[in-house]
C-alpha cells in the first residue's frame, strides 16, 4: 500500500487534517460525490442530509451525512435514491450511503412555501405519511395526497365522500343552501297547499255525510273532490316543480364552487345562473317531455297487452290469452328498464348546463357521454340517494301528515279545518325540502364532478385553481375546448 493510501480515510469517517476546517456557507456543490474542499461528502446521487444545509462539514457534528465516496478505482455500491417519506415501506440505503429517513421538519427541494410539515394545508400529509395518504385519509394509491380546500377532497370520490360532501355543503353554508331552498319552496308551494286544504275539506264533508246519512251519497259521484281542488292541487304541483328546477340550478353553482372552498351568497348564486335561466327552463321541459313519453309508452304497452290477453281469455282462448298477458308484462318490464337507462344517461344535463354553459341538447349529449361505462355505478348511487332521502323525508313528514288527517276526522265540517290542514302540510313540505333538496342536488353535482375527474382529469385543474389562491368562478369547469 502506498503512502498516499495509508493517509486516506476509510469510508464512513471524515477526512482529517486542514481540509476539515471549512467556512460555513461555502458555495461548493453538495452531493457531488467528491471532496468539496471542506469535507462535505455524500453518497453518489444524493444531496446533503435533510435539515443540514449544503456546505456544512461532515463528521460527527453532521447527523445523517455519510462518509466520503470511495475514490476512483475502488469498488462502490450502486447509486441509491434518497428515501424520503415512509422509510419502513422500502429498504433504506446501505450503511454509510446517505440518510436512512427524512429528518423532522424537512421538505424536499422545490417545495412551495407553506407546503412542508409545518405549513401543510388540509388534505396534505406530512413527509412521514405513506405515499398517497394524508392525515385525513383523503389520499388514494397511485397519486399524491389530494388537497381538500372545500367540501370534498380533490380526487375521484367514494360514495362516502359524495354523501359527506353533500351534508358538509348544508352545514357549512346553510344560508345559501337551506335558505334558498326554503324561500323558493315557500313561494311555489302556496297554491298546492291551498289545493290540498280544499281536498281535505271535500273529504271531510264526504266522511261526515257517509257516517251520518249513508243513503244520501250519490253513486254517480264516487270521487268526493271538487274540480277546483283538483285544478289547484295539480297546478300547484307544476309550480312547485318549476321552483325545484330553479333551486337545482342555483344550488348546482353553489356546489361547484363549494368544492374549491368558496361560499356563495344567494345573490352570487343568482348572478352565476342568471344568464342561463332560460336554458335551465328549456332543459327541464325537454327532460319532462322525455319522462312523460317514456311513461306513456310503458303504460300503453301494459294496457294494450293486458287488454288483448283478457279479451282472449274471455273468448275461450285461455292459453293464447295467458301468453299475451305474460308477453305484455315482459314488455312492460323491458320498457321500465329502458326508462331507467335513459334517465340515468341524461341525469347530469343540469350540471352541464350550469357549469359548462352549453345548450339544451348539447348538455343532454354531454351527459350521455359522461355516463358511458358508468351506468351501474351512477344508478346505484342515485338509487341509494333516493332511498335515503325517502326514508328521512318520510320520517319527517309523518307528524305533519298525521296531524292533517287527524283534523279531517276530528273536525270534518269546521270552517277553519281546511286552512289548518293545508297549513300543516305546507309547513312540513317547506321544512323538509329545505334540507332534502340541497342534499339531492349536492350528490348529483358532486357525482358529475367525480365523473369528470375520472374521465378528464378535472381534479388536476382543480388542484391548480386551489393552489393558485385567487378567487375562481364557474369557468373553472369549462371543458378544455371551451376554456
Secondary structure as the mmCIF struct_conf table of DSSP 4:
data_model
#
loop_
_struct_conf.conf_type_id
_struct_conf.id
_struct_conf.beg_label_comp_id
_struct_conf.beg_label_asym_id
_struct_conf.beg_label_seq_id
_struct_conf.end_label_comp_id
_struct_conf.end_label_asym_id
_struct_conf.end_label_seq_id
HELX_RH_AL_P HELX_RH_AL_P1 UNK A 3 UNK A 6
TURN_TY1_P TURN_TY1_P1 UNK A 7 UNK A 7
BEND BEND1 UNK A 8 UNK A 8
HELX_LH_PP_P HELX_LH_PP_P1 UNK A 9 UNK A 10
TURN_TY1_P TURN_TY1_P2 UNK A 11 UNK A 12
BEND BEND2 UNK A 13 UNK A 13
HELX_LH_PP_P HELX_LH_PP_P2 UNK A 14 UNK A 16
BEND BEND3 UNK A 17 UNK A 17
HELX_RH_3T_P HELX_RH_3T_P1 UNK A 18 UNK A 20
TURN_TY1_P TURN_TY1_P3 UNK A 24 UNK A 25
HELX_LH_PP_P HELX_LH_PP_P3 UNK A 28 UNK A 29
TURN_TY1_P TURN_TY1_P4 UNK A 30 UNK A 31
BEND BEND4 UNK A 33 UNK A 34
BEND BEND5 UNK A 37 UNK A 38
TURN_TY1_P TURN_TY1_P5 UNK A 44 UNK A 45
BEND BEND6 UNK A 48 UNK A 48
HELX_LH_PP_P HELX_LH_PP_P4 UNK A 49 UNK A 49
TURN_TY1_P TURN_TY1_P6 UNK A 50 UNK A 51
BEND BEND7 UNK A 52 UNK A 52
TURN_TY1_P TURN_TY1_P7 UNK A 54 UNK A 55
BEND BEND8 UNK A 59 UNK A 59
TURN_TY1_P TURN_TY1_P8 UNK A 60 UNK A 61
BEND BEND9 UNK A 62 UNK A 62
TURN_TY1_P TURN_TY1_P9 UNK A 63 UNK A 64
HELX_LH_PP_P HELX_LH_PP_P5 UNK A 68 UNK A 71
TURN_TY1_P TURN_TY1_P10 UNK A 72 UNK A 73
BEND BEND10 UNK A 74 UNK A 74
HELX_LH_PP_P HELX_LH_PP_P6 UNK A 77 UNK A 79
BEND BEND11 UNK A 85 UNK A 85
TURN_TY1_P TURN_TY1_P11 UNK A 87 UNK A 89
BEND BEND12 UNK A 90 UNK A 90
HELX_LH_PP_P HELX_LH_PP_P7 UNK A 93 UNK A 94
TURN_TY1_P TURN_TY1_P12 UNK A 95 UNK A 96
BEND BEND13 UNK A 97 UNK A 98
BEND BEND14 UNK A 100 UNK A 101
HELX_LH_PP_P HELX_LH_PP_P8 UNK A 102 UNK A 103
TURN_TY1_P TURN_TY1_P13 UNK A 104 UNK A 105
TURN_TY1_P TURN_TY1_P14 UNK A 109 UNK A 110
HELX_LH_PP_P HELX_LH_PP_P9 UNK A 111 UNK A 112
TURN_TY1_P TURN_TY1_P15 UNK A 113 UNK A 114
BEND BEND15 UNK A 116 UNK A 116
HELX_RH_3T_P HELX_RH_3T_P2 UNK A 117 UNK A 119
HELX_LH_PP_P HELX_LH_PP_P10 UNK A 120 UNK A 121
TURN_TY1_P TURN_TY1_P16 UNK A 122 UNK A 123
HELX_LH_PP_P HELX_LH_PP_P11 UNK A 124 UNK A 126
TURN_TY1_P TURN_TY1_P17 UNK A 127 UNK A 128
BEND BEND16 UNK A 129 UNK A 129
HELX_LH_PP_P HELX_LH_PP_P12 UNK A 130 UNK A 130
TURN_TY1_P TURN_TY1_P18 UNK A 131 UNK A 132
TURN_TY1_P TURN_TY1_P19 UNK A 135 UNK A 136
BEND BEND17 UNK A 137 UNK A 137
TURN_TY1_P TURN_TY1_P20 UNK A 141 UNK A 142
BEND BEND18 UNK A 143 UNK A 143
HELX_LH_PP_P HELX_LH_PP_P13 UNK A 144 UNK A 147
BEND BEND19 UNK A 149 UNK A 152
BEND BEND20 UNK A 154 UNK A 155
HELX_RH_AL_P HELX_RH_AL_P2 UNK A 159 UNK A 172
TURN_TY1_P TURN_TY1_P21 UNK A 174 UNK A 176
HELX_RH_AL_P HELX_RH_AL_P3 UNK A 177 UNK A 188
TURN_TY1_P TURN_TY1_P22 UNK A 189 UNK A 189
HELX_RH_AL_P HELX_RH_AL_P4 UNK A 190 UNK A 212
HELX_RH_3T_P HELX_RH_3T_P3 UNK A 214 UNK A 216
TURN_TY1_P TURN_TY1_P23 UNK A 219 UNK A 220
HELX_RH_AL_P HELX_RH_AL_P5 UNK A 227 UNK A 258
TURN_TY1_P TURN_TY1_P24 UNK A 259 UNK A 261
HELX_RH_AL_P HELX_RH_AL_P6 UNK A 266 UNK A 273
HELX_RH_3T_P HELX_RH_3T_P4 UNK A 274 UNK A 276
HELX_RH_AL_P HELX_RH_AL_P7 UNK A 277 UNK A 315
TURN_TY1_P TURN_TY1_P25 UNK A 316 UNK A 316
HELX_RH_AL_P HELX_RH_AL_P8 UNK A 318 UNK A 345
TURN_TY1_P TURN_TY1_P26 UNK A 346 UNK A 348
HELX_RH_AL_P HELX_RH_AL_P9 UNK A 349 UNK A 351
HELX_RH_PI_P HELX_RH_PI_P1 UNK A 352 UNK A 356
HELX_RH_AL_P HELX_RH_AL_P10 UNK A 360 UNK A 370
TURN_TY1_P TURN_TY1_P27 UNK A 371 UNK A 373
HELX_RH_AL_P HELX_RH_AL_P11 UNK A 375 UNK A 410
BEND BEND21 UNK A 411 UNK A 411
TURN_TY1_P TURN_TY1_P28 UNK A 412 UNK A 413
TURN_TY1_P TURN_TY1_P29 UNK A 415 UNK A 416
HELX_RH_AL_P HELX_RH_AL_P12 UNK A 417 UNK A 456
HELX_RH_AL_P HELX_RH_AL_P13 UNK A 458 UNK A 468
BEND BEND22 UNK A 470 UNK A 470
HELX_RH_3T_P HELX_RH_3T_P5 UNK A 474 UNK A 477
BEND BEND23 UNK A 478 UNK A 478
TURN_TY1_P TURN_TY1_P30 UNK A 480 UNK A 482
#
